[in-house]
Amino acid sequence: MFLQAQDVSVRYQRGDAARPAVDGVSLALEAGQIGVLLGPSGCGKTSLLRAVAGLERMAAGRISMDGQVLADGATGRSVPPEERRIGMVFQDFALFPHLSVAQNIAYGLHGRPRAQRRERVQEMLELVGLAHAAERAPHQLSGGQQQRVALARALAPAPRLLLLDEPFSSLDVELRERLAHDVRQILRQNGTTALVVTHDQLEAFALGDVIGVMNQGRLEQWGDAYSLYHRPASRFVAQFIGQGVLAPARVVVDAQGPRVETPLGAFGAATGMPGPGECEVLLRADDVVHDDASPVKARIERKAFRGSEFLYTLRLDSGELVLAHVPSHHDHQVGEWIGIRPALEHVVLFERLSVA
């Protein structure tokens, strides 16, 4: 593996107590991969990114890159940030307003011959599609273009690893996912290994080869987007990723074999299937299909228009709530009863939480 973090912990002192911001996190990236740390505010993802950069002292664990130990919590050894050859892109771009686009990109190339600097700047301008804007000032560019300049500046010194901290958070919502795809293409074209921090799932899915979901300092799951969505490793991941509910269910084992009885019917084997008894089943909005011919009926409690579809919140006869994506030409009213049927390809179960 190119980048490895092993049992990394970061603690902040608060009064007489040390609060863990990162708690025993392990992850790995292969050369050229793009990893994303995803989670709510305060979950520790930026603290972990800063530990990789050398900007945050580790309380425990080890971080290594390309066979070199960058930091070891046990010995206190730490390579200074400026010697790690790691580039960073921040959420506020941090461009120099008095320098042109080309001069901003050239900023990290001091010490190189002038011809070499000029050649590298031109290469980066073409990589990010801004060769036509070389002499413009940053304020003359759009937000997306400014982010491309920041990316080009970080890539210009050819870092071994690129870190991006909430790189699109200051941009319009409509621009974020599109720019995330563009940035992924640029990083891929350049062969750059990168680690990105975001709280936005669409950005994470658009950028990441592998995605880590963090919660209260811990890494809940490290895998591709498909696994996070369809095979969540924990209740938190199941509820944080995508849209869905955890509905009451029951595992039954009899002469017919094991099955899962749910509000939408019975199913066979499931991911993480516990022993017989009460449990909960994950029902995504795309696991529930509108079908007027179905004997299972549900009352529309809420509806949210999403353009090509509605997101319906539905209440079953038994009282449970489920979600369903329904094409927007099926414009039913709140209070109506509609037919629904399950379309689960992945039945994911969790033990039912005991109520105190």
NORHU-V94869 format. One record per residue. N is the residue number from 1. RES is the residue in three letters. PHI is phi in whole degrees, 0 to 359 (999 if undefined). PSI is psi in degrees with one decimal (none if undefined). NEAR is the number of other C-alpha atoms within 12 Angstrom. Layout:
N;RES;PHI;PSI;NEAR
N;RES;PHI;PSI;NEAR
This chain:
1;MET;999;145.4;18
2;PHE;281;-49.7;26
3;LEU;243;129.4;34
4;GLN;227;131.3;30
5;ALA;243;125.3;38
6;GLN;238;114.3;30
7;ASP;50;44.5;28
8;VAL;284;131.4;40
9;SER;230;139.6;39
10;VAL;231;130.6;37
11;ARG;235;142.8;26
12;TYR;248;136.2;21
13;GLN;280;128.3;13
14;ARG;228;102.3;10
15;GLY;67;-127.6;7
16;ASP;269;-4.8;7
17;ALA;250;148.7;9
18;ALA;257;116.8;15
19;ARG;267;126.9;18
20;PRO;285;120.5;27
21;ALA;270;-33.9;36
22;VAL;232;130.2;39
23;ASP;232;91.3;32
24;GLY;65;45.0;29
25;VAL;271;133.1;41
26;SER;233;134.6;29
27;LEU;202;166.2;37
28;ALA;212;146.8;35
29;LEU;231;135.9;33
30;GLU;278;159.2;24
31;ALA;302;131.0;26
32;GLY;87;-6.7;29
33;GLN;279;154.2;32
34;ILE;247;116.6;42
35;GLY;255;148.4;44
36;VAL;231;133.0;49
37;LEU;259;117.7;50
38;LEU;240;139.5;47
39;GLY;169;170.5;35
40;PRO;289;167.9;25
41;SER;301;138.2;21
42;GLY;82;11.4;20
43;CYS;274;-9.1;30
44;GLY;105;1.9;39
45;LYS;293;-40.6;43
46;THR;289;-36.0;36
47;SER;298;-39.1;35
48;LEU;293;-41.9;48
49;LEU;300;-43.2;44
50;ARG;293;-31.8;34
51;ALA;293;-39.5;39
52;VAL;296;-38.7;50
53;ALA;286;-16.8;40
54;GLY;90;12.1;32
55;LEU;266;-5.6;23
56;GLU;227;131.5;28
57;ARG;284;134.2;35
58;MET;273;141.3;39
59;ALA;274;-27.3;33
60;ALA;198;163.1;30
61;GLY;99;-174.8;34
62;ARG;215;140.0;38
63;ILE;237;128.2;44
64;SER;227;153.2;33
65;MET;219;124.9;30
66;ASP;53;40.3;22
67;GLY;85;-7.2;15
68;GLN;260;129.5;22
69;VAL;284;118.0;26
70;LEU;272;-35.1;35
71;ALA;205;140.4;36
72;ASP;224;112.6;29
73;GLY;294;-28.3;28
74;ALA;289;-38.8;18
75;THR;261;-14.7;14
76;GLY;81;1.6;17
77;ARG;291;136.0;21
78;SER;207;125.1;30
79;VAL;286;130.4;27
80;PRO;304;146.3;19
81;PRO;307;-40.7;20
82;GLU;289;-12.6;16
83;GLU;259;1.3;15
84;ARG;273;-12.5;29
85;ARG;55;50.9;27
86;ILE;243;129.1;36
87;GLY;266;153.2;36
88;MET;226;140.8;41
89;VAL;237;125.6;36
90;PHE;258;165.7;31
91;GLN;291;-23.0;27
92;ASP;262;10.7;23
93;PHE;69;-42.2;33
94;ALA;55;41.3;23
95;LEU;279;152.3;33
96;PHE;275;115.9;22
97;PRO;292;-25.0;17
98;HIS;272;-2.5;16
99;LEU;252;149.9;21
100;SER;288;171.6;25
101;VAL;303;-48.3;38
102;ALA;297;-39.6;39
103;GLN;291;-35.4;33
104;ASN;299;-45.4;38
105;ILE;294;-35.1;44
106;ALA;283;-8.6;37
107;TYR;303;-39.6;27
108;GLY;273;11.1;27
109;LEU;250;17.1;27
110;HIS;301;141.9;19
111;GLY;99;-14.1;12
112;ARG;269;153.6;17
113;PRO;303;147.7;12
114;ARG;303;-42.8;13
115;ALA;296;-38.4;14
116;GLN;292;-39.9;17
117;ARG;298;-46.3;25
118;ARG;299;-41.6;22
119;GLU;294;-41.8;19
120;ARG;292;-40.2;29
121;VAL;299;-44.0;38
122;GLN;297;-39.1;28
123;GLU;298;-42.9;26
124;MET;290;-38.7;36
125;LEU;300;-42.1;34
126;GLU;289;-35.8;24
127;LEU;299;-41.0;28
128;VAL;263;5.4;38
129;GLY;73;33.1;24
130;LEU;234;26.4;30
131;ALA;300;-29.2;22
132;HIS;284;-12.4;16
133;ALA;247;19.5;27
134;ALA;303;-37.4;31
135;GLU;263;2.2;22
136;ARG;283;158.4;23
137;ALA;274;154.1;23
138;PRO;305;-36.0;31
139;HIS;290;-12.3;22
140;GLN;273;-0.9;18
141;LEU;254;158.5;23
142;SER;286;169.0;20
143;GLY;300;-41.6;26
144;GLY;296;-38.6;35
145;GLN;292;-38.4;33
146;GLN;297;-37.9;42
147;GLN;294;-34.9;42
148;ARG;294;-37.9;44
149;VAL;297;-45.0;47
150;ALA;299;-38.9;44
151;LEU;294;-44.9;49
152;ALA;298;-41.0;47
153;ARG;297;-40.1;41
154;ALA;290;-31.9;38
155;LEU;277;-21.7;43
156;ALA;304;-43.0;41
157;PRO;283;7.2;30
158;ALA;58;61.4;27
159;PRO;292;153.6;30
160;ARG;289;-28.9;31
161;LEU;215;141.1;39
162;LEU;246;130.3;44
163;LEU;248;132.7;42
164;LEU;234;119.9;43
165;ASP;255;106.6;34
166;GLU;45;56.6;35
167;PRO;293;-16.8;40
168;PHE;242;8.3;41
169;SER;294;-24.0;27
170;SER;269;2.8;21
171;LEU;262;162.5;23
172;ASP;298;147.6;14
173;VAL;304;-41.4;17
174;GLU;296;-27.0;15
175;LEU;275;-25.1;23
176;ARG;299;-52.4;29
177;GLU;294;-39.8;26
178;ARG;297;-43.8;21
179;LEU;292;-34.3;31
180;ALA;300;-43.2;37
181;HIS;298;-41.4;22
182;ASP;296;-43.8;26
183;VAL;296;-39.8;41
184;ARG;301;-43.6;35
185;GLN;296;-40.5;24
186;ILE;295;-45.3;28
187;LEU;296;-40.8;38
188;ARG;298;-45.8;22
189;GLN;297;-33.7;18
190;ASN;272;-8.6;29
191;GLY;69;30.3;22
192;THR;271;134.0;34
193;THR;276;132.8;39
194;ALA;218;151.8;46
195;LEU;230;124.9;50
196;VAL;240;141.1;48
197;VAL;251;131.5;43
198;THR;205;158.6;43
199;HIS;252;1.7;32
200;ASP;258;119.9;31
201;GLN;296;-40.6;31
202;LEU;297;-39.8;26
203;GLU;298;-44.7;36
204;ALA;299;-45.0;41
205;PHE;293;-36.2;36
206;ALA;289;-31.7;28
207;LEU;264;-41.9;41
208;GLY;274;136.2;40
209;ASP;283;-36.7;32
210;VAL;221;140.5;32
211;ILE;232;135.0;45
212;GLY;248;127.9;45
213;VAL;262;120.1;48
214;MET;253;147.6;39
215;ASN;210;120.1;30
216;GLN;51;45.6;24
217;GLY;86;-9.6;34
218;ARG;252;150.5;35
219;LEU;270;109.3;36
220;GLU;284;-36.3;33
221;GLN;199;143.3;33
222;TRP;229;107.0;32
223;GLY;190;-174.9;31
224;ASP;281;168.3;26
225;ALA;299;-38.9;31
226;TYR;299;-44.0;19
227;SER;294;-41.8;26
228;LEU;299;-39.5;32
229;TYR;281;-46.0;36
230;HIS;263;-21.4;31
231;ARG;227;59.8;31
232;PRO;297;138.8;35
233;ALA;274;-11.0;27
234;SER;211;164.2;30
235;ARG;300;-39.6;30
236;PHE;299;-46.8;27
237;VAL;298;-42.0;38
238;ALA;300;-38.5;30
239;GLN;272;-25.9;28
240;PHE;278;-37.2;29
241;ILE;271;129.8;38
242;GLY;71;-164.1;29
243;GLN;233;129.8;26
244;GLY;179;-177.2;32
245;VAL;225;157.4;34
246;LEU;258;108.3;33
247;ALA;259;148.4;35
248;PRO;297;141.1;29
249;ALA;212;177.3;33
250;ARG;213;131.7;31
251;VAL;270;126.1;33
252;VAL;239;133.1;24
253;VAL;237;117.5;19
254;ASP;217;-161.1;10
255;ALA;297;-24.5;7
256;GLN;277;-4.3;10
257;GLY;100;177.3;13
258;PRO;286;144.2;21
259;ARG;208;163.1;27
260;VAL;245;119.9;38
261;GLU;265;121.8;27
262;THR;234;170.1;32
263;PRO;299;-18.6;32
264;LEU;256;7.4;36
265;GLY;126;-174.8;24
266;ALA;256;145.8;22
267;PHE;226;162.9;30
268;GLY;276;-142.0;24
269;ALA;302;149.0;23
270;ALA;223;157.3;29
271;THR;294;129.2;26
272;GLY;66;33.2;23
273;MET;294;117.4;29
274;PRO;280;-176.5;25
275;GLY;288;178.3;20
276;PRO;304;142.4;19
277;GLY;135;-170.5;21
278;GLU;287;144.2;23
279;CYS;204;-170.1;29
280;GLU;228;142.9;33
281;VAL;247;138.3;43
282;LEU;277;120.6;50
283;LEU;243;104.6;40
284;ARG;285;161.2;37
285;ALA;296;-27.3;33
286;ASP;271;3.2;31
287;ASP;271;-8.1;30
288;VAL;242;122.2;37
289;VAL;247;135.3;32
290;HIS;288;123.5;37
291;ASP;209;104.1;22
292;ASP;297;-21.6;17
293;ALA;277;-7.9;12
294;SER;287;142.3;18
295;PRO;287;-17.5;18
296;VAL;276;121.9;25
297;LYS;246;151.1;30
298;ALA;216;147.5;37
299;ARG;264;133.7;30
300;ILE;285;116.5;31
301;GLU;268;-40.9;25
302;ARG;213;158.6;22
303;LYS;216;140.8;26
304;ALA;230;122.5;24
305;PHE;282;127.7;20
306;ARG;239;22.4;15
307;GLY;90;-91.7;14
308;SER;282;-11.3;14
309;GLU;208;165.0;21
310;PHE;256;147.1;28
311;LEU;258;108.0;33
312;TYR;266;135.2;41
313;THR;261;121.1;35
314;LEU;240;143.2;40
315;ARG;247;126.4;30
316;LEU;280;166.8;27
317;ASP;305;-35.7;19
318;SER;285;-8.4;17
319;GLY;103;-15.8;15
320;GLU;288;149.1;25
321;LEU;261;140.3;30
322;VAL;225;162.8;42
323;LEU;247;152.9;38
324;ALA;211;134.5;39
325;HIS;274;124.9;35
326;VAL;232;131.7;32
327;PRO;309;140.8;22
328;SER;291;-13.4;20
329;HIS;283;-8.6;13
330;HIS;267;78.0;22
331;ASP;265;79.9;23
332;HIS;274;161.3;29
333;GLN;260;152.9;20
334;VAL;301;133.0;20
335;GLY;102;-19.2;16
336;GLU;288;152.0;22
337;TRP;258;131.7;25
338;ILE;232;158.0;33
339;GLY;276;139.7;27
340;ILE;223;155.7;35
341;ARG;217;154.1;30
342;PRO;281;149.9;31
343;ALA;220;57.1;22
344;LEU;273;121.8;26
345;GLU;264;-22.1;19
346;HIS;231;112.5;26
347;VAL;265;111.6;36
348;VAL;247;125.5;41
349;LEU;242;151.6;41
350;PHE;225;151.1;37
351;GLU;298;141.5;26
352;ARG;285;134.3;23
353;LEU;289;134.9;14
354;SER;284;142.2;9
355;VAL;263;122.3;4
356;ALA;291;none;3
